[in-house]
Amino acid sequence: MSKSKLINGAQPDFAEVVHLITAARQHAYQAVNTTLIELYWQVGAYISNKIKAAEWGDGVVDALAKHLAITQPNLKGFTRANLFRMRQFYETYQNDQIVAPLVRQLPWTHNLIILSQSKRPEEREFYLRMAVQERWSKRELERQFNTALFARAVLQPPKVSAVLTQLHPEALNVFKDSYIVDFLSLPEQHSEADLHQSLLAKLKHFLLELGRDFCFVGSEYPVQVGKQDFALDLLFFHRGLNALVAIELKVDKFQPEHLGKLNFYLEALDRDHKKPHENPAIGVLLCASKDDEVVEYALSRSLSPAMIAEYQTQLPDKKLLQAKLHEFYLLNLAQEEAL
């Protein structure tokens, strides 16, 4: 047997070994990270308790940092600023039994970003859960803050049909009301072909915006019904929902008749393309803008698991969203007090 034939024939076995090594490294990294976060938690608790008991003043923390720098010259991460962050880290989460386990699953840099940029406990919990679930990198986590994902999720929950909610209750945690595609660098006036080609060119970025469990299946996916050929704009598969996800693109404002074509594609996918073990296909109409009342009317009688979402080519106004979010919580608080 030739050497080249042996190598080619052994590829599946090699891949399995590579998978084992990768999994072991990931496990080791997670174990190291958990130990490090636990150490920071304990140091933060020690400093917090000393200061609360009036045994230490803030100046002692500065002295501790200098002491560690002299006695442990190879020790990194124990500057004065970081020691105070450890104290803040502990004091923020010490009484939260739900969130505290999540912080141990994320790197210290992720925890610092969430701790420093979140305005409310609900926002901290949201980003902690999403960062763990989606396994965001530091850069992707920062992007989600820049897109004000939490404010958008609270103020603009996804608009879905009742059938989608019934078939996939967890879909509300998967889909968004709006998708930020600023990475496409599209001009203000663009065609559906421009949008389509740009999404394909930046598919990796688009998949990150959609979410971790989305897998790309095809573009202009061929659908034949009777003697006619049709082409579905984009087809994905969602591993968590175990369903095909059809995305139709519209560069204008949503119109009720747009939903008819999407429903047609979903019927064709379920009859001719869905595998027996898969759930019914889901449809997403991605349009430039929409009137929420029109969307509600259009979806109320829809018998398909479908939803309407916007794509935004620019980052949202974070200050405006934060102001609206503040009003939202004030209104909820007033309603609760009135009961």
C-alpha positions in Angstrom: 0.0 0.0 0.0 1.4 3.4 -1.0 2.1 6.1 1.6 -0.3 8.5 -0.1 -3.1 5.9 -0.2 -2.6 5.1 3.5 -2.8 8.8 4.4 -5.9 9.3 2.3 -7.6 6.1 3.6 -6.9 7.1 7.2 -8.4 10.5 7.1 -11.6 9.6 9.1 -9.5 8.1 11.9 -7.2 11.1 11.9 -10.2 13.5 12.1 -11.5 11.6 15.2 -8.1 12.0 16.9 -8.1 15.7 16.1 -11.6 16.0 17.6 -10.4 14.3 20.8 -7.5 16.6 21.1 -9.6 19.7 20.4 -12.2 18.6 23.0 -9.5 17.9 25.6 -7.9 21.3 25.0 -11.3 23.0 25.3 -12.0 21.1 28.5 -8.6 22.0 29.9 -9.1 25.7 29.0 -12.5 25.7 30.6 -11.2 24.1 33.8 -8.4 26.7 34.0 -10.8 29.5 33.3 -13.2 28.3 36.0 -10.4 28.1 38.5 -9.2 31.6 37.6 -12.7 33.1 38.0 -13.2 31.3 41.3 -9.8 32.7 42.5 -10.9 36.3 41.5 -14.2 35.7 43.2 -12.5 34.6 46.5 -10.1 37.5 46.4 -12.9 39.9 45.7 -14.9 38.4 48.6 -11.9 38.8 50.9 -11.3 42.4 50.0 -15.0 43.2 50.2 -15.4 41.7 53.7 -12.3 43.4 55.0 -13.5 46.8 53.8 -17.1 46.2 55.1 -15.7 45.3 58.5 -13.7 48.5 58.5 -10.5 46.5 58.9 -9.3 47.9 55.6 -9.5 51.2 53.8 -9.2 51.6 50.0 -5.6 52.5 50.5 -4.8 49.0 51.7 -5.8 47.6 48.3 -3.2 49.7 46.7 -0.6 48.4 49.3 -1.8 44.8 48.5 -1.2 45.4 44.8 2.3 46.7 45.4 3.0 43.8 47.8 2.0 41.2 45.2 4.0 42.9 42.5 7.1 42.7 44.7 6.6 39.2 46.2 5.1 37.6 43.1 6.8 39.3 40.2 5.5 36.7 37.7 1.9 37.1 38.8 -0.4 38.8 36.3 -3.8 40.4 36.7 -3.5 41.7 40.3 -3.1 45.4 39.8 -4.9 47.9 42.0 -7.5 48.4 39.3 -8.1 44.7 38.8 -8.3 44.1 42.6 -11.1 46.6 42.8 -12.8 45.0 39.8 -12.7 41.7 41.7 -14.4 43.3 44.7 -17.0 44.8 42.4 -17.4 41.4 40.6 -18.1 39.6 43.9 -20.4 42.3 45.3 -22.5 42.4 42.1 -23.2 38.7 42.0 -22.8 37.4 45.6 -26.5 37.2 46.3 -27.6 36.0 42.8 -27.7 32.2 42.8 -29.0 32.1 39.3 -26.4 34.2 37.6 -23.4 33.4 39.7 -22.8 30.0 38.0 -22.8 31.7 34.6 -19.9 34.0 35.3 -17.7 31.0 35.9 -18.3 29.8 32.4 -16.9 33.0 30.8 -13.4 34.5 30.5 -12.5 37.4 32.8 -12.5 39.8 29.9 -16.1 38.9 29.0 -17.1 39.4 32.6 -15.5 42.8 32.8 -17.3 43.9 29.6 -20.7 42.8 30.8 -20.0 44.3 34.3 -18.9 47.7 33.0 -21.4 48.1 30.1 -24.7 46.7 31.6 -27.0 49.3 33.2 -29.4 46.9 34.9 -29.3 43.4 36.6 -31.7 42.1 33.8 -29.2 43.3 31.2 -26.3 41.7 32.9 -28.1 38.4 33.1 -29.2 38.6 29.5 -25.7 39.1 28.2 -24.3 36.4 30.5 -26.8 33.9 29.3 -26.3 34.8 25.6 -22.5 34.9 25.8 -22.5 31.4 27.3 -25.2 30.1 24.8 -23.7 31.6 21.7 -20.0 31.3 22.8 -19.3 34.9 21.7 -15.8 36.0 21.3 -14.7 39.2 23.0 -15.1 41.1 19.8 -18.6 39.6 19.1 -19.7 40.4 22.7 -18.6 44.0 22.2 -20.5 44.1 18.9 -23.7 42.9 20.7 -23.4 45.8 23.1 -22.9 48.2 20.2 -26.1 46.9 18.6 -28.0 47.4 21.9 -29.2 43.8 21.6 -30.8 43.7 25.1 -32.8 46.9 24.6 -34.0 45.7 21.2 -34.9 42.3 22.6 -37.0 43.9 25.4 -38.6 46.8 23.4 -38.9 44.9 20.1 -39.7 41.2 20.6 -39.8 39.1 17.4 -43.1 39.3 15.5 -44.1 35.6 14.9 -47.2 33.7 13.9 -49.1 31.8 16.5 -48.3 28.5 14.7 -44.6 29.2 15.1 -45.0 29.8 18.8 -47.0 26.6 19.1 -44.6 24.4 17.1 -41.4 26.0 18.5 -42.0 27.8 21.8 -38.2 28.4 22.1 -38.2 30.3 18.8 -38.7 33.6 20.6 -35.2 33.1 22.0 -33.7 32.3 18.7 -35.1 34.9 16.3 -34.9 38.7 16.5 -37.2 41.5 15.4 -34.3 43.2 13.6 -30.9 42.1 12.3 -28.0 44.5 12.1 -26.1 44.1 8.9 -23.9 47.1 9.0 -21.0 44.9 7.9 -22.4 44.8 4.4 -21.6 48.4 3.7 -24.6 48.7 1.4 -25.6 52.1 -0.1 -28.9 53.6 1.0 -30.4 52.7 -2.4 -29.8 49.0 -3.1 -31.6 46.2 -4.9 -32.5 42.8 -3.7 -29.7 41.4 -5.8 -27.2 43.7 -4.0 -28.5 42.6 -0.6 -28.5 39.0 -1.6 -24.9 39.0 -3.0 -23.6 41.1 0.0 -25.0 38.6 2.5 -23.4 35.7 0.6 -20.1 37.6 0.5 -20.2 38.2 4.2 -21.9 34.9 5.1 -19.7 34.3 8.2 -20.8 37.7 9.6 -24.4 37.0 8.8 -24.3 33.6 10.5 -22.9 35.3 13.7 -25.8 37.8 13.6 -28.3 35.0 13.1 -27.0 32.9 15.9 -24.8 30.0 16.7 -27.0 27.0 15.7 -27.7 28.3 12.1 -26.1 26.3 9.3 -26.1 27.5 5.7 -27.8 25.2 3.2 -28.0 27.2 0.0 -28.6 30.3 -2.0 -31.4 30.6 -4.6 -32.4 27.2 -3.4 -34.3 25.4 -6.2 -37.9 24.5 -5.5 -40.0 22.8 -8.1 -43.8 22.7 -7.9 -45.7 21.2 -10.7 -43.9 22.2 -13.9 -42.6 25.4 -12.5 -39.2 26.2 -11.0 -38.8 28.6 -8.1 -35.7 29.9 -6.2 -35.8 30.5 -2.5 -33.5 33.4 -1.6 -31.6 31.8 1.3 -32.1 28.4 3.1 -30.6 27.6 6.5 -31.0 24.8 9.0 -31.2 25.4 12.8 -29.8 22.6 14.8 -31.6 23.5 18.0 -35.0 23.8 16.4 -34.2 20.8 14.1 -35.9 22.7 11.2 -35.1 24.3 7.9 -35.3 28.1 8.0 -36.2 29.8 4.7 -35.3 33.5 4.4 -36.9 35.7 1.8 -35.4 39.1 1.2 -37.3 42.4 0.5 -35.6 45.8 0.1 -38.9 47.7 0.6 -41.5 48.0 3.3 -43.4 44.8 4.3 -46.6 44.2 2.4 -49.1 41.5 3.4 -48.8 39.9 0.0 -45.1 39.1 0.7 -46.2 36.5 3.2 -48.1 34.5 0.6 -44.9 33.6 -1.3 -43.1 32.7 1.9 -46.0 30.4 2.9 -45.8 28.8 -0.5 -42.1 28.0 -0.1 -42.7 26.6 3.4 -45.3 24.2 2.1 -43.0 23.1 -0.7 -40.1 22.5 1.7 -42.3 20.4 4.1 -43.7 18.3 1.3 -40.6 17.7 -0.8 -37.4 18.6 1.1 -38.0 18.1 4.8 -36.5 14.9 6.2 -38.8 12.6 8.3 -37.0 13.4 11.6 -37.1 17.2 11.1 -39.7 19.6 12.3 -41.8 21.8 9.9 -39.8 24.5 8.1 -39.8 28.0 9.5 -40.0 31.1 7.3 -38.4 34.5 7.9 -39.3 37.5 5.8 -36.4 39.9 6.1 -37.5 43.4 4.9 -36.1 46.9 5.0 -38.9 48.2 7.2 -42.4 47.3 8.5 -45.4 48.6 10.2 -45.9 46.5 13.3 -49.7 46.7 13.1 -49.8 45.5 9.5 -47.4 42.7 10.6 -49.8 41.7 13.4 -52.8 41.6 11.1 -50.9 39.6 8.5 -49.6 37.0 10.9 -52.8 36.6 12.9 -54.4 34.4 10.3 -51.2 32.8 9.0 -51.2 29.0 9.3 -47.5 28.8 8.7 -44.6 29.0 11.2 -43.4 32.4 9.9 -42.1 35.7 11.2 -41.4 39.2 9.9 -38.1 40.9 10.7 -36.2 44.0 9.6 -32.6 44.3 8.5 -30.8 47.5 9.5 -27.7 48.6 7.6 -26.5 50.9 10.3 -26.0 50.6 14.1 -29.0 51.7 16.1 -29.1 54.8 18.2 -28.0 53.4 21.6 -28.9 56.5 23.6 -32.4 56.6 22.1 -32.9 52.9 22.8 -31.6 53.3 26.4 -34.0 56.2 27.0 -36.9 54.1 25.7 -35.8 51.2 27.8 -35.8 53.5 30.9 -39.3 54.6 30.1 -40.4 51.0 29.7 -39.1 50.0 33.1 -40.6 53.1 34.8 -44.0 52.3 33.2 -43.8 48.7 34.3 -42.9 49.8 37.9 -45.8 52.2 37.9 -48.2 49.5 36.8 -46.9 47.1 39.4 -47.4 49.7 42.2 -50.9 50.4 41.0 -52.0 46.8 41.4 
